Each structure stands twice: as structure tokens, then as C-alpha cells.
Amino acid sequence: MMDEFSTKKVINHEHDYSNRVPTVEAVTYLVQYCDQLTKQLTNLIEEDEKKNEQFKFEYREYKYKDSYYQPLEIYIREKTFRNLTCKDYESFLSAVQTGNLKQVLGLDINLRLHFKRGRGNNLESCENTFSILFRPYEITTVRTSNYEDLNMDNIENQINQILEQFPVMNSIFCDKE
């Protein structure tokens, strides 16, 4: 992630991948990518905090200040009406290995890359949410942001590129030819 400041702007992008087949391997790779992004943001926040320790509060300048949100949540809705929530790649992988990704009603990946920017008490909240929703015959991604940010544009593009690599299967429910 680069350290460029962004422009305030409401962003709400939605993409449809309903003719894609979400295999366990492909979804696991996507979760792994999202987990890497949360770790990257955590590292940037820690580096920024360490850099600002030496200054009085009013002189601290943040590019990445923690906003205390759970950055990654994966919800698995099973056909047995049991729900499972994973907070990182390792817990998701454990769920896959124990058979919790078979016969599901839905799977939601919510990636929140929220942080604050600014100086002293004048911190602006930068909110970036990427939701990837898997339902039978319906796969969508939604990005909502309150700032235009090249880093977040790149992340959105990368998520879309990963989903474009999923196998394609047109059916009577979704045919995108």
C-alpha cells in the first residue's frame, strides 16, 4: 500500500460474477489474499504509531491510524442452519479442513480496511469495505469507500481479477454469453 493521501468521494461499486464456480480452492485463495491485506494494513498502522511515539499528541501526523474495526470476517452459513465466523485465513483453513465448506447456503467475506488520517485531533476516517457474497447462482462484490484512493482501487481490481480466474459455468439461472 502506498502512502498517498486520497480525495473525499463516495464510492459504491458492484460487480456480478454469478456465472463463476466458487471452488473450495479458489475461495481459499481469495480469503488468503484478503488476510494478507489485513496484515499489511496492521503493519502500516504499527509503523505509523511507532514513528509518532516521539511527538506530543498535537504534533502527531498519521497516514494510517487504527480505527478499531475487525478487518476480516468470513461468515459461513451451513444448510444445517449453523453459522460459523472466521476472523483470519488460519481459522478459515481450519473450517475447510473440518468439512465446514460443504453444502453451504452462503458465504460472505467482509474486508474492512478502515483507518484514520490527519494530525492531532483532526483525524479523518477513511472507510473502505469490500464485501464478497457467495449465494447459490449469485456471486457479487461490493466496494464502498468514502475516499477515492489509488491503493483501494488496486485492491478492488485485484479482487476482481482473482474472481475472474474462477471457473465459468453458464446455466439456466445465469448465462453471461
JOFENCOR-V177094 format. One record per residue. N is the residue number from 1. PHI is phi in radians with two decimals (* if undefined). PSI is psi in degrees with one decimal (* if undefined). D_FIRST is the distance of its C-alpha to the first C-alpha in whole Angstrom. Layout:
N:PHI:PSI:D_FIRST ; N:PHI:PSI:D_FIRST
//
This chain:
1:*:132.1:0 ; 2:-1.47:165.9:4 ; 3:-1.82:38.5:7 ; 4:-1.51:138.2:9 ; 5:-1.29:155.8:11 ; 6:-2.05:173.1:12 ; 7:-1.83:135.4:16 ; 8:-1.16:125.0:18 ; 9:-2.95:138.1:19 ; 10:-1.42:126.1:20 ; 11:-2.13:130.9:19 ; 12:-2.52:92.7:21 ; 13:-1.87:139.8:20 ; 14:-2.30:137.6:22 ; 15:-2.27:144.3:23 ; 16:-1.93:124.6:26 ; 17:-2.18:36.9:26 ; 18:-1.16:-17.3:29 ; 19:-1.65:12.4:31 ; 20:-1.65:150.5:29 ; 21:-1.82:112.9:30 ; 22:-1.44:86.0:27 ; 23:-1.25:158.0:29 ; 24:-1.00:-43.8:28 ; 25:-1.10:-45.0:26 ; 26:-1.15:-42.5:24 ; 27:-1.17:-39.2:23 ; 28:-1.08:-41.2:22 ; 29:-1.09:-42.1:20 ; 30:-1.09:-43.6:18 ; 31:-1.10:-40.9:18 ; 32:-1.06:-42.2:17 ; 33:-1.07:-46.2:14 ; 34:-1.08:-39.6:13 ; 35:-1.12:-39.5:14 ; 36:-1.08:-37.3:12 ; 37:-1.14:-40.8:9 ; 38:-1.14:-37.9:11 ; 39:-1.19:-37.2:11 ; 40:-1.07:-47.4:8 ; 41:-1.12:-40.9:8 ; 42:-1.05:-42.1:11 ; 43:-1.11:-42.2:11 ; 44:-1.09:-40.4:8 ; 45:-1.13:-44.7:12 ; 46:-1.11:-42.6:14 ; 47:-1.10:-42.6:13 ; 48:-1.14:-40.7:13 ; 49:-1.14:-43.8:16 ; 50:-1.10:-41.3:18 ; 51:-1.09:-33.7:17 ; 52:-1.59:-5.6:19 ; 53:-0.96:-37.2:22 ; 54:-1.26:-15.4:24 ; 55:-1.73:153.5:24 ; 56:-1.13:155.8:27 ; 57:-0.92:-44.8:25 ; 58:-1.22:-14.7:26 ; 59:-1.80:0.7:24 ; 60:-1.29:132.2:21 ; 61:-2.06:120.3:18 ; 62:-1.96:136.1:15 ; 63:-1.75:-31.6:11 ; 64:-2.44:94.8:11 ; 65:-1.89:136.7:14 ; 66:-1.04:136.8:15 ; 67:-1.95:6.9:17 ; 68:1.07:43.2:19 ; 69:-1.87:150.9:19 ; 70:-1.26:112.7:19 ; 71:-1.23:-31.2:16 ; 72:-2.38:128.8:17 ; 73:-2.43:130.4:21 ; 74:-2.06:117.1:23 ; 75:-1.78:126.0:26 ; 76:-1.98:119.4:29 ; 77:-1.81:113.4:32 ; 78:-1.57:159.6:35 ; 79:-1.17:-17.1:38 ; 80:-1.43:9.2:40 ; 81:1.12:22.6:38 ; 82:-1.70:137.7:37 ; 83:-1.94:144.5:33 ; 84:-2.29:134.3:30 ; 85:-2.04:129.1:27 ; 86:-1.98:141.5:24 ; 87:-1.85:-6.4:21 ; 88:-2.81:176.0:20 ; 89:-1.07:-42.1:20 ; 90:-1.08:-44.0:23 ; 91:-1.22:-34.4:25 ; 92:-1.14:-44.5:24 ; 93:-1.06:-39.3:25 ; 94:-1.09:-41.3:28 ; 95:-1.10:-39.9:29 ; 96:-1.12:-45.9:29 ; 97:-1.17:-25.6:31 ; 98:-1.63:9.4:34 ; 99:1.48:16.4:34 ; 100:-1.43:1.9:33 ; 101:-1.98:34.6:31 ; 102:-2.07:135.0:35 ; 103:1.00:53.2:36 ; 104:-1.65:154.1:34 ; 105:-1.48:-28.1:34 ; 106:-3.07:162.3:31 ; 107:-2.51:129.9:27 ; 108:-2.10:128.8:24 ; 109:-1.93:118.4:21 ; 110:-2.02:114.0:19 ; 111:-1.94:117.2:15 ; 112:-1.99:109.5:15 ; 113:-1.85:68.3:11 ; 114:-1.66:143.0:13 ; 115:-2.77:172.3:13 ; 116:-2.07:150.7:15 ; 117:-2.32:148.5:14 ; 118:2.39:-164.4:17 ; 119:-2.14:136.1:20 ; 120:0.97:-121.1:23 ; 121:-1.53:-7.0:24 ; 122:-1.61:64.7:23 ; 123:-1.73:131.3:19 ; 124:-1.71:134.1:18 ; 125:-1.44:124.1:17 ; 126:-1.84:111.7:14 ; 127:-1.94:125.0:15 ; 128:-2.37:111.7:13 ; 129:-2.06:131.1:16 ; 130:-2.08:116.0:16 ; 131:-1.97:128.0:19 ; 132:-2.09:113.7:21 ; 133:-1.97:124.2:25 ; 134:-1.96:118.9:27 ; 135:-2.29:159.8:31 ; 136:-0.99:122.9:34 ; 137:1.14:18.3:33 ; 138:-2.63:116.5:31 ; 139:-2.28:120.7:27 ; 140:-2.35:152.0:24 ; 141:-2.07:142.7:21 ; 142:-2.34:127.7:20 ; 143:-2.02:127.7:17 ; 144:-2.17:132.8:18 ; 145:-2.51:154.0:16 ; 146:-1.86:2.5:17 ; 147:-2.40:144.7:15 ; 148:-1.44:122.4:14 ; 149:-2.50:123.6:10 ; 150:-1.02:-37.8:9 ; 151:-1.05:-44.9:6 ; 152:-1.24:-33.9:9 ; 153:-1.05:-43.7:11 ; 154:-1.12:-39.8:9 ; 155:-1.12:-45.0:9 ; 156:-1.02:-44.9:13 ; 157:-1.10:-40.4:14 ; 158:-1.15:-42.4:13 ; 159:-1.05:-43.8:15 ; 160:-1.14:-37.7:18 ; 161:-1.14:-39.5:18 ; 162:-1.09:-45.7:18 ; 163:-1.15:-31.8:21 ; 164:-1.19:-18.6:22 ; 165:-1.45:-12.9:23 ; 166:-1.08:147.2:25 ; 167:-1.03:146.1:29 ; 168:-1.77:136.6:31 ; 169:-2.55:106.3:34 ; 170:-1.37:143.6:36 ; 171:-2.46:-178.3:38 ; 172:-1.19:-19.6:41 ; 173:-1.53:-26.7:38 ; 174:-2.70:113.4:36 ; 175:-2.25:114.1:36 ; 176:-1.90:31.2:34 ; 177:-1.39:*:36
//
